[in-house]
Amino acid sequence: MDKSSTQEKSSPIVVGLDIGTTKICVIVGRRSKNGKIEVLGIGKAESAGVTRGMVSNIDKTVQGITQAVEIAGAQSNVDIKVVYVGIAGQHIKSLQHRGLITRRDLQSEIGRKDIDKLIEDMYNLVMPPGEDIIHVLPQEFTVDNEPGIKDPIGMAGVRLEANFHIISGQVTAIKNIVKCVNKANLDSQDLILEPLASSESVLSDEEKEAGVVLVDIGGGTTDVAIFHEGIIRHTAVIPFGGNSVTEDIREGCSVMRNIAEQLKVRFGSALADENKENEIVCVPGLRGREPKEISVKNLAYVIQARMEEIVEHVYYEIKSSGYEKKLIAGIVITGGGAQLKHLRQLVEFVTGLDCRVGYPTEHLAKNEVLPKNIYEELQSPTFATGIGLLIKGIQKTEYMNVDVPAEKTLKPKFESKGKEGGLFDRLLKKSITFIKDDINDEDFLK
């Protein structure tokens, strides 16, 4: 199946699929011998069927996924069948819950099975109609009334309790993503919340321990994840992103959407005061009309207004989490929107917290396989989510102790896997009919 079939069993090949509002990205990779991530191939396609992180047109999304998969498959020489898929959108909600189990086997130590049982119980929580649980993330454990334990494995105890951070989403939005993936002749190994994926690729363990806010500014949404003492404490998805800025420029400067996007990327700034009064950009007029002159300072005023609104939303989420005073590492911004000039200064000005731009480079191994220009492009904040999905996929594959050669890792696995497979198991039980229909439908690519 691929060049690496002779590789040792410990490095299965994994594929991450980021279905974003502006691009669909497929990244193929594995863990290298030194523990870093080795990217074998990457495929990008325009995302025409996604609005604000949610699928709005199945056929266009399937077309984009198929295109990206073909490019990544050809580049990595891998037959892609199973993917780890990212999910975002304003339908995402999070809540805190507490669970407990009483252990009957008093002689044995607490093991991973006990923790998996506790997590599996959380998946059975009664959710509001139309919602389903995506992730159950354990926080602190309590063993026999001894609180604040991070890892209870190996301890003796009867009563095992834990606080959980539970992330849920709309069943219809989840089904639409599953449907798109299946119509593209792929199977979903797991669904991963995009801010969790991004945090894997751009945050260090020290930052998560100290207290940090990850802000992933995408095309349609801005994802927020707050960590403290190494544990995720709060997640949120804000329904504004880079596309909102482009629309504001289109209306404010009376230009076409593609011109607005170019103005934002090439001349955009999040702080108007950083631009000179006399800087003018000349854009071509519509057919037979005079070229249009736009002041760079006025352009920055339009961008600043929208970016301030997005940062205010982020700051509201920080305050409502209760961790505002505990964030020693401040804010890390990533995603395509993080490349906007002077955005770091604006974030610091609005929130009063330190800020840096997060690049997904520290987890990447030096790559001899990919062409140099593609490897350099991978180091952009735009690919934080895609690389994060890859890292999450590799971690989950290792957690499941998959002991198979690389060519067998890309086979569908829909069996129950405790915390990994709960969501897809339940979705398959609910929606087995449409998956069968779609797999038999051979006309969708015509």
C-alpha positions in Angstrom: 0.0 0.0 0.0 2.8 2.5 0.7 6.5 2.8 0.8 6.5 2.5 4.6 5.0 -1.0 4.8 8.4 -2.2 6.1 8.1 0.3 9.0 8.1 -1.1 12.5 4.6 -1.9 13.9 4.7 0.9 16.4 4.1 3.7 13.9 0.7 3.2 12.2 -0.3 5.7 9.5 -3.1 8.0 10.5 -5.1 10.5 8.5 -6.7 13.8 9.8 -9.5 15.5 7.9 -10.2 19.2 8.7 -13.5 20.2 7.1 -13.2 24.0 7.5 -15.3 26.9 6.2 -12.6 28.1 3.8 -10.6 25.0 3.1 -10.8 21.2 3.4 -7.5 19.8 4.4 -6.3 16.1 4.6 -3.0 15.3 6.3 -1.4 11.9 6.3 1.3 11.1 8.8 2.8 8.9 11.5 5.0 9.2 14.6 8.7 9.2 13.7 11.4 7.3 15.7 12.2 10.4 17.7 8.6 10.8 18.8 7.7 13.7 16.6 5.1 13.8 13.8 6.2 12.9 10.3 3.8 14.2 7.7 3.8 12.0 4.6 1.3 13.9 2.5 -1.1 16.8 2.5 -4.1 17.6 0.3 -6.1 20.9 0.2 -9.4 21.8 -1.6 -11.7 24.7 -1.5 -14.6 24.3 0.9 -17.7 25.5 -0.9 -20.3 23.6 1.2 -19.5 24.6 4.7 -20.9 27.7 6.5 -19.7 28.8 10.0 -18.2 25.3 10.6 -21.3 23.4 9.7 -22.1 21.5 6.5 -24.6 23.4 4.4 -24.2 21.6 1.0 -23.5 17.8 1.1 -22.4 17.4 -2.6 -20.0 20.4 -2.6 -18.4 19.2 0.7 -18.1 15.6 -0.7 -16.4 17.0 -3.8 -13.9 19.0 -1.7 -13.1 16.0 0.6 -12.6 13.7 -2.5 -10.3 16.2 -4.1 -8.2 16.7 -1.0 -8.0 12.9 -0.3 -6.8 12.3 -3.9 -4.0 14.8 -3.6 -2.9 13.6 -0.1 -3.2 10.0 -1.2 -1.1 10.5 -4.3 1.6 12.5 -2.4 1.9 10.0 0.5 1.3 6.9 -1.7 -1.3 5.8 0.9 -4.8 4.3 0.1 -6.8 6.5 2.4 -9.9 4.7 3.8 -10.3 5.8 7.5 -10.0 9.4 8.8 -10.1 11.3 12.1 -12.5 14.1 11.5 -12.7 17.6 13.1 -16.0 19.1 14.2 -16.8 22.8 15.1 -19.7 25.1 14.7 -21.9 27.3 16.9 -23.9 24.3 18.0 -21.1 23.0 20.2 -21.8 23.2 23.9 -19.9 22.2 27.0 -20.9 21.3 30.6 -19.4 20.0 33.8 -20.6 16.8 35.4 -19.6 14.5 38.2 -19.6 10.7 38.0 -18.8 7.9 40.4 -18.4 4.1 40.4 -18.1 1.7 43.4 -15.6 -1.0 42.8 -16.4 -4.5 43.9 -12.9 -6.0 43.5 -11.2 -4.5 46.6 -8.0 -6.6 46.1 -7.0 -5.1 42.8 -5.6 -1.7 42.0 -7.6 0.9 40.1 -6.9 0.3 36.4 -7.7 1.8 33.0 -10.8 -0.4 32.8 -12.3 1.4 35.8 -11.7 4.8 34.3 -13.1 3.6 30.9 -16.2 2.4 32.8 -16.6 5.8 34.4 -16.2 7.5 31.1 -18.7 5.1 29.4 -21.3 5.9 32.1 -20.9 9.6 31.2 -21.8 8.9 27.5 -25.2 7.6 28.8 -26.2 11.0 30.3 -29.6 12.2 29.2 -29.0 15.1 26.8 -31.6 17.6 25.6 -33.4 16.4 22.4 -31.3 16.7 19.3 -28.0 16.7 21.1 -25.3 14.1 21.4 -22.1 13.8 23.4 -18.9 14.2 21.4 -16.2 14.1 24.1 -16.1 13.1 27.8 -12.9 14.6 29.3 -11.9 13.6 32.8 -10.6 16.3 35.1 -9.7 15.6 38.7 -10.4 12.3 40.3 -11.5 11.5 43.9 -10.6 8.1 45.4 -12.3 7.3 48.7 -13.0 11.0 49.4 -9.4 11.9 48.7 -9.8 14.8 46.1 -7.5 16.4 43.5 -6.0 13.2 42.1 -4.9 13.6 38.5 -4.1 9.9 37.7 -5.6 7.3 40.0 -4.3 4.3 38.1 -2.4 1.9 40.5 -4.1 3.3 43.6 -6.2 1.2 46.0 -9.8 2.3 46.6 -13.5 1.4 46.6 -15.2 4.6 45.6 -13.9 6.3 42.4 -15.3 9.7 41.4 -14.4 12.2 38.8 -15.3 15.7 37.4 -15.9 15.6 33.7 -15.9 18.2 31.0 -18.5 17.1 28.6 -18.7 18.5 25.0 -21.9 18.0 23.0 -23.2 18.9 19.6 -26.3 18.8 17.4 -27.1 15.3 16.2 -28.0 16.6 12.7 -24.7 18.5 12.4 -22.8 15.4 13.4 -24.8 13.2 11.0 -24.2 15.6 8.1 -20.4 15.3 8.7 -20.6 11.5 8.9 -22.7 11.5 5.7 -20.2 13.6 3.8 -17.3 11.4 4.9 -19.2 8.2 3.9 -20.2 9.6 0.6 -16.6 10.3 -0.1 -16.0 6.5 0.3 -14.3 7.0 3.7 -15.0 5.8 7.2 -14.8 8.0 10.3 -12.6 6.5 13.0 -13.5 9.3 15.4 -14.9 12.8 15.7 -12.6 15.3 17.4 -13.5 18.8 18.6 -11.3 21.2 16.5 -10.1 23.5 19.4 -8.9 20.3 21.2 -7.0 19.3 18.1 -5.5 22.8 17.6 -4.3 22.8 21.2 -2.3 19.6 20.6 -0.3 21.1 17.8 0.4 24.6 19.2 0.4 24.5 23.0 3.2 23.1 25.2 2.6 21.1 28.3 4.1 24.0 30.4 1.5 26.4 29.0 -1.3 24.0 29.7 0.0 23.6 33.3 0.4 27.3 33.9 -3.0 28.3 32.5 -3.5 29.3 28.8 -6.3 30.2 26.4 -6.1 28.8 22.9 -8.0 31.0 20.3 -8.2 29.4 16.9 -9.5 32.0 14.4 -10.8 30.1 11.4 -12.8 31.3 8.4 -16.3 30.8 9.8 -15.8 30.3 13.5 -13.4 31.2 16.3 -12.7 28.3 18.7 -11.7 28.8 22.3 -10.2 26.3 24.7 -9.0 27.1 28.2 -6.4 24.9 30.1 -5.2 25.1 33.7 -3.0 22.7 35.6 -2.8 20.6 32.5 -6.5 20.0 32.3 -9.1 21.5 29.9 -11.5 23.7 31.8 -13.7 25.5 29.2 -14.5 25.2 25.5 -16.6 27.5 23.3 -17.2 28.2 19.6 -17.8 31.8 18.5 -19.7 32.1 15.2 -17.4 34.8 13.7 -14.1 34.4 11.9 -12.0 35.6 9.0 -14.9 35.5 6.6 -16.9 38.0 8.7 -13.9 40.4 8.3 -13.9 39.9 4.5 -17.7 40.6 4.3 -17.2 43.8 6.3 -14.5 44.9 3.9 -16.7 44.0 0.9 -19.5 46.2 2.3 -17.4 49.0 3.9 -15.2 49.5 0.8 -17.8 48.5 -1.9 -15.6 46.0 -3.6 -16.0 42.4 -4.9 -15.6 39.6 -2.3 -12.3 38.3 -3.9 -10.8 41.8 -3.9 -11.9 42.2 -0.2 -10.1 38.9 0.6 -6.9 40.1 -1.1 -7.1 43.5 0.6 -7.4 41.7 4.0 -4.5 39.4 3.4 -2.1 41.8 1.8 -2.8 45.2 3.4 -5.0 44.3 6.4 -4.2 45.4 9.9 -6.1 44.9 13.2 -4.9 48.4 14.6 -5.8 51.4 12.5 -3.4 53.7 14.4 -0.5 51.6 13.2 -1.1 52.8 9.6 -0.2 56.1 7.9 -2.9 58.5 6.7 -1.4 58.8 3.2 -1.2 55.1 2.2 -3.6 54.3 -0.6 -4.4 51.0 -2.4 -5.7 51.1 -6.0 -8.1 48.3 -6.9 -9.3 47.6 -10.5 -12.9 48.8 -11.2 -15.6 46.7 -12.7 -15.9 46.4 -16.4 -15.4 49.8 -18.0 -15.2 51.7 -14.7 -12.4 53.7 -13.2 -10.0 52.0 -10.6 -11.0 52.5 -7.0 -8.7 54.1 -4.4 -8.9 52.7 -0.8 -7.2 54.2 2.2 -5.2 51.5 4.1 -6.1 53.3 7.4 -9.8 53.1 6.6 -9.4 49.5 5.7 -7.8 48.9 9.1 -10.7 50.7 10.8 -13.2 48.2 9.2 -11.0 45.2 10.2 -10.4 46.5 13.7 -14.1 46.9 14.5 -14.8 43.3 13.7 -11.7 41.9 15.3 -12.4 43.8 18.5 -15.8 42.2 18.5 -14.3 38.7 18.2 -11.7 39.4 20.9 -14.5 40.8 23.2 -16.4 37.5 22.7 -13.2 35.6 23.6 -12.7 37.7 26.7 -16.3 37.1 27.7 -15.7 33.3 27.5 -12.5 33.8 29.6 -14.4 35.7 32.3 -17.3 33.3 32.4 -14.9 30.3 32.8 -13.7 31.7 36.1 -10.1 31.3 35.2 -9.3 34.9 34.2 -6.9 35.5 37.1 -5.2 32.1 36.7 -3.8 32.3 33.1 -0.1 32.7 33.6 0.7 31.8 30.0 -2.0 34.2 28.6 -3.4 33.7 25.2 -2.2 31.8 22.1 -3.8 32.7 18.8 -3.7 30.4 15.8 -5.6 29.5 12.7 -5.6 31.5 9.4 -6.9 34.7 11.1 -3.9 34.8 13.4 -1.8 35.9 10.5 -3.5 39.4 10.5 -1.0 42.1 11.2 -1.0 43.8 14.7 -3.6 41.2 16.0 -1.4 40.2 18.9 -1.2 43.8 20.1 -5.0 44.2 19.8 -5.6 41.0 21.8 -3.2 42.2 24.5 -4.9 45.7 24.6 -8.5 44.3 24.9 -7.8 41.5 27.4 -4.7 42.7 29.3 -3.2 39.2 28.9 0.1 38.2 27.2 -0.4 36.9 23.7 1.6 35.0 21.1 0.9 33.4 17.7 0.9 29.6 17.8 2.7 27.7 15.0 2.4 23.9 14.7 6.1 23.5 14.1 7.4 22.1 17.4 5.7 18.7 17.0 6.8 18.3 13.3 9.8 16.1 12.5 12.3 17.4 9.9 10.8 16.1 6.6 12.8 14.7 3.7 9.7 13.2 2.0 7.7 16.4 1.3 8.9 19.0 -1.1 10.5 22.0 0.7 7.8 24.5 -0.2 5.0 22.2 1.1 6.9 21.6 4.4 7.3 25.3 4.9 3.6 25.9 4.2 2.7 23.3 6.8 4.3 25.5 9.5 1.6 28.2 9.0 -1.1 28.6 11.8 -3.6 27.7 9.1 -2.7 24.1 9.5 -2.9 24.0 13.3 -6.2 22.1 13.3 -5.2 19.6 10.6 -1.9 18.7 12.3 -3.7 18.6 15.6 -6.2 16.1 14.3 -3.3 14.0 13.1 -1.6 14.1 16.5 -4.9 13.2 18.3 -5.4 10.4 15.8 -2.0 9.0 16.5 -2.5 9.3 20.3 -5.8 7.5 20.1 -4.4 4.7 17.9 -1.6 4.2 20.4 -4.1 4.3 23.3 -6.0 1.5 21.7 -2.8 -0.5 21.5 -3.3 -1.2 17.8 -0.5 -3.7 17.1 -0.8 -4.0 13.3 1.5 -3.1 10.4 0.9 0.3 8.6 -1.1 -1.2 5.7 -3.7 -2.5 8.1 -4.3 0.7 10.0 -6.4 2.2 7.3 -9.3 -0.3 7.7 -12.7 0.6 9.1 -13.1 0.1 12.8 -16.6 0.7 14.1 -16.4 -1.6 17.1 -17.0 -0.1 20.6 -13.9 1.3 22.0 -14.9 2.9 25.3 -14.2 6.6 25.2 -13.0 6.6 21.6 -15.8 4.8 19.9 -18.9 5.7 21.9 -20.2 8.5 19.7 -19.8 6.6 16.4 -21.3 3.4 17.8 -24.4 5.3 18.9 -24.6 7.2 15.6 -24.4 4.0 13.6 -27.2 2.5 15.6 -29.3 5.6 15.0 -28.5 6.1 11.3 -27.4 2.8 9.9 -30.0 3.2 7.1 -28.6 6.3 5.5 -25.0 5.0 5.7 -26.0 1.9 3.8 -28.0 4.0 1.2 -25.0 6.3 0.6 -22.5 3.5 0.2 -24.7 1.9 -2.5 -25.2 5.2 -4.3 -22.6 5.3 -7.1 -23.8 8.5 -8.8 -22.7 11.0 -6.2 -19.3 11.8 -7.8 -20.8 12.3 -11.3 
